[in-house]
């Protein structure tokens, strides 16, 4: 289940800063292909690993491109947070079934 939390309406501004958390690990060399987002990996090998992508994207089409690429890589979305000033929008993915 994915929950979307939003306290503000979209501002219509073309650029936005985002933090995306996915389950699994993603090599930092993917940064260029993922809109230049910084890639940080946490966890231990063989145990639950989480990858955080953070940075600014040019527009929501770029965000969708990143999300589609992560999906194609079979990485499960855990959270998506809009870090842009004046927004407090976050998406959580509940992995419990």
C-alpha positions in Angstrom: 0.0 0.0 0.0 1.3 3.5 -0.9 0.1 6.4 1.2 0.5 10.0 -0.1 0.6 12.7 2.5 0.3 16.3 1.3 -0.4 19.5 3.2 0.0 21.8 0.3 -1.0 22.0 -3.3 1.5 21.8 -6.1 3.1 25.1 -6.7 3.6 24.6 -10.4 7.3 25.4 -10.1 9.3 23.5 -12.6 12.2 22.4 -10.3 11.9 20.4 -7.2 14.1 18.8 -4.6 13.3 15.2 -3.6 14.4 12.4 -1.3 13.6 8.9 -2.6 14.1 5.9 -0.4 14.1 2.4 -2.0 14.8 -1.1 -0.6 17.9 -2.7 -1.9 21.2 -1.3 -3.1 22.0 0.8 -6.1 25.5 1.6 -7.2 26.4 5.3 -7.1 27.4 5.2 -10.7 23.7 5.3 -11.6 23.5 9.0 -10.4 23.9 10.4 -13.9 21.1 8.2 -15.3 18.9 9.2 -12.3 18.9 12.9 -12.9 22.1 13.6 -11.0 20.6 12.6 -7.7 23.1 11.8 -4.9 23.0 8.1 -4.0 23.6 6.9 -0.4 23.4 3.3 0.7 22.8 2.2 4.3 22.6 -1.2 5.9 24.8 -4.3 5.8 25.5 -6.7 3.0 23.2 -9.7 3.3 20.8 -7.7 5.6 18.2 -5.2 4.7 19.8 -2.5 2.6 18.3 0.9 1.8 19.3 3.3 -0.9 18.5 7.0 -0.6 18.5 9.3 -3.6 18.4 13.0 -3.0 18.7 16.2 -5.0 16.9 18.5 -7.4 15.1 17.5 -10.5 14.2 19.8 -13.4 10.5 18.9 -13.4 7.9 16.2 -12.5 8.7 14.4 -15.8 12.2 13.9 -14.6 10.9 12.6 -11.3 8.7 10.1 -13.2 11.7 9.0 -15.2 13.7 8.3 -12.0 10.7 6.4 -10.5 10.3 4.3 -13.7 14.0 3.5 -13.8 13.9 2.4 -10.1 10.9 0.2 -10.9 12.7 -1.3 -14.0 15.6 -2.2 -11.6 13.1 -4.0 -9.3 13.9 -1.7 -6.4 10.8 -1.2 -4.1 9.8 2.3 -3.3 9.8 2.9 0.5 9.3 6.7 0.6 9.2 9.8 -1.6 9.6 13.2 0.0 9.3 16.6 -1.7 12.0 18.7 -0.1 11.2 21.9 -2.0 10.5 25.0 0.1 6.8 25.5 0.9 5.9 21.8 0.5 5.5 19.0 2.9 4.5 16.1 0.6 5.6 12.6 1.3 4.8 9.1 0.0 5.3 6.0 2.1 5.2 2.5 0.8 4.0 0.0 3.5 5.8 -3.3 2.8 3.7 -5.2 5.4 0.9 -7.2 3.8 
